[in-house]
Amino acid sequence: MSAVDNIPHIPEKSPMSFRSVINNAGIGIALLLMILFFSVASEHFLSANNITNILTQITINLILAVGMTFVILIGGIDLSVGSVMAFAAVVAGKAITLPGLGATELIILAVLAGVIAGMVCGILNGVVSAYWSLPSFIITLGMLNIARGAALQISEAQTIYSFPFAFEEFGSMLIYGVPVVFLVALALVVIAWFVLNRTVFGRLIYGIGNNEEAVRLAGHPVFWYKVAAFSICGLTAGIAAIIYMARLNISSPIAGIGFELNAIAAVIIGGTSLSGGRGSVIGTLLGAFIIGVLANGLILIGLSDFVRQMITGLVIVIAVILDHYRAKYSAS
């Protein structure tokens, strides 16, 4: 019997199930209703400039949320992605400002340094959590402080700037009004969708979230799949760091504060269950759009920062409540 045949099959919660499609459709309808409301409430909402702004604003959160989806699908959580992003940005910022190299070499070095730094943090999260069977909530909370402290130490609490012009130009480049940085995020969504829905690895990620013991008894190395999920989350944090640097033309050790909460919110609003095993990266994409459209629309209609935070928090709570009822319905 092949390794593929040994993968536990749980049809009720498969990534491409009828319920998953209906769930994503419901999220899409909610997004369309939100767009309709804000387009009526503000004449500027559907302007080309504002649409470009929304796409730019959701890019980093979407990239982080793609990686977070893998972790939540296995029943984990990663509270460190904001700090890991800052750490990766500082490492990349140090690399891109090294003397004696050309612009192209500096950019390549910075991208590699930032992505590797993020992945190392993700690997450490996965290894410690999976090897000792410790709650990922606690482990990643520790990494949150470790990565933030490392970013401050390496940078001496100073912002890094003066990047090559080509790097800065990439961050503001548009293709037919669509930010190139958003296209990078969209490409990651497509890759993640393919991995989760068309590969053995993706099926096992869902399988671990549904029934970890069944996957283990089928002979699959659950430890390494868990480490891989956290590594992907760290990888996306590193990519988000590069995008952040290209957009703002700086590398700050205090970047990314609270970003982990927005990423988790996008995943949960998108229909991925906090208990793992159910959800999709397409839902995460829609969830990121809902958060971005909501934030942008509330600004345009003139609500204060405090009211916007309250409304965004309320949406997250409602999403968690809906997830509770979805779980009860699936179990029945």
N, C-alpha and C positions, 0 to 999 in steps of 0.2 A: 504493500500500500504506500502511495506517495505521501510526501509531507503535506501536499495540498489537501489530500483526502482526510488527513487527520485534523483539519481545522474544524473546531466546533461550529455547527451550523445552527443559528438561532434566527429563523425567518421572520419572526414577529418584530425584531429590532434591527434587521439588516439595514445598511446604509442607504439602499435604494428602494426601501419598502414603500408601499402605497401610503402608509401613515406619514412617512418622512416627506413624501411629495406634498401631501395635503398640508402638513405643518409649514413647509416653506412657502406654499401658496398663501397661507394665512398671514405669514409675516410680510410677504410681498404686498398683499392687499392693505395691511396696516401702513406700510411705507407709502403706498400710492395715496391713501387717504390723508396722510400727514402732508405729503407734497401738495395735494389739492387744497388743503386748508391754508397752508402758508402762502401758496400762490394767490389765493383770494385775499388773505390778510395783508400781504405786502406786494406791491407792484414790482419790487426789485428782486423778488425771490427767484424768478425764472429767467433773470437776465443772464447773458453769457458769462459775464464777469463773476457773478455770484455762483453759478454752477461750477466754474473753474475753481473758485475758492473752496467750495464744499469738497470737491474731489481732492484738492490739495490738503485740506484740513483732516480728512479721514485717512489719509495714506498711512501715516505712522501707526495709528491705532489698528488699522486693518492688518498691517504686516504683523504686529504683535499678536493680534487675535488669531491669525492663521496658526501660529505656533502654539498658542494657548489651547486651540481646539484639540490638538493631538493629546495634550496633557489631560484635559478635562475628559476626553473620550475614554481614557484608561482609569478614570475615577480619581485623578489627582488634581492639583492646583499649583500654580506658580505665582507667588507673590513678589518675585524678585525681578521681573522683566524690566520694570522701569529703571531700577538701579543697575542692572546688567547692561541696559542700553547706554546709560551714562558712562559706565566703566569702559564699554567697547568704544564709545565715542572718544573718550580721553586717550585710549590706546591708539586708536586710528589717528587722532589729532596729533599726537606725538610723532607718529610715523610720517604723516604727510608734511610735517614741518622740519624734517631732517635736512641738514645742509648737504650740498654736494651731489644731489641727484636731480635728474630732469623731471619735468611735470608728470609725464606719463608714468615713469617709474615710481614716483611718490604716490600717485593715485592708486596704482596697482598694489603697492605695499600697504597703503592705508586700508584699502578694502579687505585685503587678506588678513591684516592685523585685527581689524574690528570684528570680522566674522569669526575668526578663530577665537578671539577673546570671549565672544558671546557663547560660542559652542563649548568652550572649556567650562564656563560657569554652568551651562546646562548639563553637561556630563557629570559634574560634581553633584549637582542637585539629584540627578537620577541615580547615580551610584550609591550615595549615602541613603537616600530614601528607600531604594529597592533592596539593597543588601541587608540593611538592618530592619526592613519592614516598618519604617518610621513614617508618621504622617507627613506628607509632602508640604502641608500647610506650615508646619514648624520648620522644616529644613529650608524651605525657600524664604521664610521670614528671616532666618539667620543669614542666608545668602543676600537678602535685601540689604542688610547692614554691612556685610563684608564687601560687597561690590561697591556700595556707595562710599565706604571708607577708603577702599582702594583707589577709587576715582579721585577722591579729594587728595589722597596722599601723593599719587603719581603726578597730578597736575599742580600740586602745592596750592590747591583751592583757587587756582587761577583759570580764567577762560582762555582757551587756545583759539587763535584766529590766523588770518593771512594765509588762506589756502590758494592753490593754483587756480587761475581763472577758468580753465576748462572744467574743473570740479564744481565751481560756483555756478557756471553756466548750465550745467546739467540739472541742478536743483530747480532752476526756473524755466527750463525748456518746455515748450508746448508743441503738440502735434494736433493740428486742427482744433485748437482750444482745449485739448486734454493734456493735463500735466504728465510729463514723462515719468515722474516719480509714482504717479497713480498707476500707470501702465505696468511698472515694476511690481506693485502690489497686486494688481490683477493677474499678472503672470504667476505669482506665487499661489494665488487662489486656484488657478487652473492646475498647477502642478500638484498642489495638495489634494484637490478633488480627484485627480487621476490616481495618486498614491492610495488614497483612502478607499476608492471604489473599484479600482482595476488591478490591484496587486494583492498578493498574499499578505504582505506586511500590513496593509490597510485593514484587511479582514481580521487579522489577529489583534490589531489595536481595538477594534470594536469588540472582538471576542473577550479580551482581557477586561474591558469595562463591563461586559455583560456577566461573565462568569470566569474569573481568573483561574479558579481551581480546575475547571474543565479544560482550559487551554494548557495548563501545566500537565494534567494527566494525559493529554494528547501528545505529549512529548516535546512541546515547544518551550524554548528558553525565555520564560516570562521576564526574567531579570533584564536581559538584553533589550527586549522590546520596550520595557519601561524606560531604560536608560536612553534608548533611541528617541522616544517621545519627548523627553526632557531636553535631549540634545537638539532636536528640531526647534523646540521653543527657544533655546539659547541662540541657535542659528538665526532665527527670525529677529531676535533682539539685536544681534549684530548687524543685520541688514538694515533694521530700523535706525540704528545709530548712524550708518552711512547716509541714509536718506535725510535724517535730521541735520547732519553736518552740511550736506549739499544745499538744503533748503535755507538754513539760517546762516551759513558761512561761519559758524563758530562751533567749538566743542567745549561744552560746559560740564563740570562735574556735578552740578545740581540739576541737570536735565532729567526729564522723565519722572519727576515726582508725581505719584498718583496715576501714572500711565497704566500700571498693572490693573487698577480697578476698572478703567475704561475698557481694557482688553477683555477682562472677564465679563464685563457687562455686555459687550458685543456678542460674545460667544453664547451667553445665557439667553439674551434677548433673541438670538438667532435660533433658539430651540434646542441647543445641546444640553443634555441633562447633567446636572452637577454630580449625579451618582455614576455617570459614565455609561458608555455603551450605546448611546442614542444621540444622534445629531448629525450635522453635516457642515462642511466648510462653506457651502452656498448659503446656508442659514447664517453663518458667521458674517459673510459678506453683507447680507441684508441687515443684520444687526448693527454692523458698523455704519451702514448708511442711515439707519434709523437714529443712531446717536448723533451722527454728523448733521443730518437734516434738522433734527430737533434743536441742537445747539445753535445752528445758524439761523433757523426760523425764529427762535425765541429772541435772538438779538435783534433781528430785523423788525419785530413788532414792538420792540422797546422795553422788554422786561429786564429787570435788574439781575445782576449776577446771583444774588441770593435766591430769587424766585426760580431762576433757571436751574440752580443746583437742586432745589426742592423738587421741581418737576422731573428732572433727570433721575433723581433718586427714586421717585414714585414709580417711574416707568420700570426701573430695575426690580423693585419689589413686586410689581404686578407680573413681570416676566417670571420671577422665581415662583410665585403662587401658581401661575399657569403651568409651569414645569411640574409642580407637585400634582396637579390634576391630570396632566398628560401621563405621568408615571402611574397613577392609580388606574387610569383608563387602559394603559398598556398591560398592566398586571392582571386586569380583570378578564 
